[in-house]
Amino acid sequence: MDDKISSYRNHLILAEQKAQEDFDKTVVSVSGGALGVTFIFLKDLIGAGPIFYRGCLFFAWACWGMSITSVLFSYLLSLAALRKTIRQVDSDEIYEQKAGGKWSELVMYLNLLGGLLFFVGVISVVTFIWFNLEAINVKQK
């Protein structure tokens, strides 16, 4: 094995370890942050008053849940892609096949889906907050 490919293999092993470490951090940050903000909004701003457009809030939570699930699967599949790439390097197939094979493609699609779902969830919760803040302002007048 030449030095370049050996260096690449070592890089792949380090990337696999880093992906596993980032997995827990990402899940905690995204789920805790998004859900925490909406719960604080419900408790502090709306309180016991009526809640309008609650479907938007539930839809945002569903999008964020699916986004997190997508990211979780993405991390798991990225580990599979890295392991496949390491096997490809070890067997010299790396020159003949796409690195990571189908796993790499699935990771890309899941990352895109996760980002899109998170963004849709943000739009949905902003819509929910907008209409509820407007209702609070009308009620105070």
C-alpha positions as CSV (number, residue, x, y, z in Angstrom):
1,M,0.0,0.0,0.0
2,D,1.5,3.3,-1.0
3,D,1.9,6.3,1.4
4,K,-1.0,8.3,-0.1
5,I,-3.6,5.6,0.1
6,S,-2.3,4.6,3.6
7,S,-2.7,8.2,4.7
8,Y,-6.2,8.3,3.2
9,R,-7.1,5.1,5.0
10,N,-6.0,6.6,8.3
11,H,-8.1,9.7,7.6
12,L,-11.1,7.5,7.0
13,I,-10.7,5.8,10.4
14,L,-10.4,9.2,12.1
15,A,-13.5,10.5,10.2
16,E,-15.4,7.4,11.4
17,Q,-14.5,8.1,15.0
18,K,-15.4,11.8,14.7
19,A,-18.8,11.0,13.1
20,Q,-19.6,8.8,16.0
21,E,-18.7,11.5,18.5
22,D,-20.7,14.2,16.7
23,F,-23.8,11.9,16.6
24,D,-24.7,12.5,20.2
25,K,-23.9,16.2,20.2
26,T,-26.1,16.8,17.2
27,V,-29.1,14.9,18.4
28,V,-29.0,16.7,21.8
29,S,-28.5,20.1,20.3
30,V,-31.2,20.0,17.6
31,S,-33.9,18.2,19.5
32,G,-33.4,20.0,22.8
33,G,-33.1,23.5,21.2
34,A,-36.0,23.4,18.9
35,L,-38.4,21.7,21.3
36,G,-37.2,23.7,24.3
37,V,-37.9,27.0,22.5
38,T,-41.4,26.0,21.6
39,F,-42.2,24.8,25.1
40,I,-40.9,28.1,26.6
41,F,-43.0,30.0,24.1
42,L,-46.1,28.1,25.0
43,K,-45.5,28.5,28.7
44,D,-44.4,32.1,28.9
45,L,-46.2,33.9,26.1
46,I,-49.4,32.0,25.7
47,G,-49.8,30.7,29.2
48,A,-53.3,29.5,29.9
49,G,-54.8,31.4,27.0
50,P,-56.2,29.9,23.8
51,I,-53.8,28.4,21.4
52,F,-54.3,29.2,17.7
53,Y,-53.0,27.2,14.7
54,R,-51.8,24.4,17.0
55,G,-51.6,22.2,13.9
56,C,-48.6,24.3,12.8
57,L,-46.9,23.6,16.1
58,F,-47.6,19.8,15.9
59,F,-46.4,19.8,12.3
60,A,-43.2,21.6,13.3
61,W,-42.6,19.0,16.0
62,A,-43.3,16.2,13.5
63,C,-40.9,17.7,11.0
64,W,-38.2,18.1,13.7
65,G,-38.7,14.6,14.8
66,M,-38.4,13.3,11.3
67,S,-35.4,15.6,10.7
68,I,-33.7,14.1,13.8
69,T,-34.5,10.6,12.7
70,S,-33.1,11.3,9.2
71,V,-29.9,12.7,10.8
72,L,-29.6,9.7,13.0
73,F,-29.9,7.3,10.1
74,S,-27.5,9.5,8.2
75,Y,-24.9,9.1,10.9
76,L,-25.3,5.4,11.0
77,L,-25.1,5.0,7.3
78,S,-22.0,7.3,7.1
79,L,-20.3,4.8,9.4
80,A,-21.3,2.1,7.0
81,A,-20.0,4.2,4.1
82,L,-16.7,4.8,5.8
83,R,-16.2,1.1,6.7
84,K,-17.0,0.2,3.1
85,T,-14.5,2.8,1.8
86,I,-11.9,1.3,4.2
87,R,-12.5,-2.1,2.7
88,Q,-12.3,-0.7,-0.8
89,V,-9.0,0.9,0.0
90,D,-7.7,-2.3,1.6
91,S,-8.7,-4.4,-1.5
92,D,-7.6,-1.7,-4.0
93,E,-11.2,-1.5,-5.3
94,I,-11.2,2.2,-4.4
95,Y,-9.9,3.0,-7.9
96,E,-12.8,1.1,-9.6
97,Q,-15.8,2.0,-7.4
98,K,-17.5,5.0,-5.9
99,A,-16.1,5.5,-2.4
100,G,-18.6,4.2,0.1
101,G,-20.8,2.8,-2.6
102,K,-24.6,3.1,-2.1
103,W,-24.1,4.1,1.5
104,S,-22.5,7.4,0.5
105,E,-25.5,8.2,-1.7
106,L,-28.0,7.4,1.0
107,V,-26.1,9.6,3.5
108,M,-26.3,12.5,1.1
109,Y,-30.1,12.1,0.6
110,L,-30.7,11.7,4.3
111,N,-28.7,14.8,5.1
112,L,-30.6,16.8,2.5
113,L,-33.9,15.5,3.8
114,G,-33.0,16.3,7.4
115,G,-32.0,19.8,6.5
116,L,-35.2,20.4,4.5
117,L,-37.4,18.9,7.3
118,F,-35.7,21.1,9.9
119,F,-36.3,24.2,7.7
120,V,-39.9,23.3,7.1
121,G,-40.3,22.9,10.9
122,V,-38.9,26.3,11.5
123,I,-41.3,27.9,9.0
124,S,-44.2,26.1,10.6
125,V,-43.3,27.1,14.1
126,V,-42.7,30.7,13.0
127,T,-46.2,30.7,11.5
128,F,-47.6,29.3,14.7
129,I,-45.8,32.0,16.8
130,W,-46.8,34.8,14.4
131,F,-50.5,34.0,14.7
132,N,-50.4,33.5,18.4
133,L,-48.5,36.7,19.0
134,E,-51.0,38.5,16.8
135,A,-53.9,37.0,18.9
136,I,-52.2,38.1,22.1
137,N,-51.8,41.7,20.7
138,V,-55.4,41.8,19.7
139,K,-56.5,40.5,23.1
140,Q,-54.5,43.2,24.9
141,K,-56.0,46.1,22.9
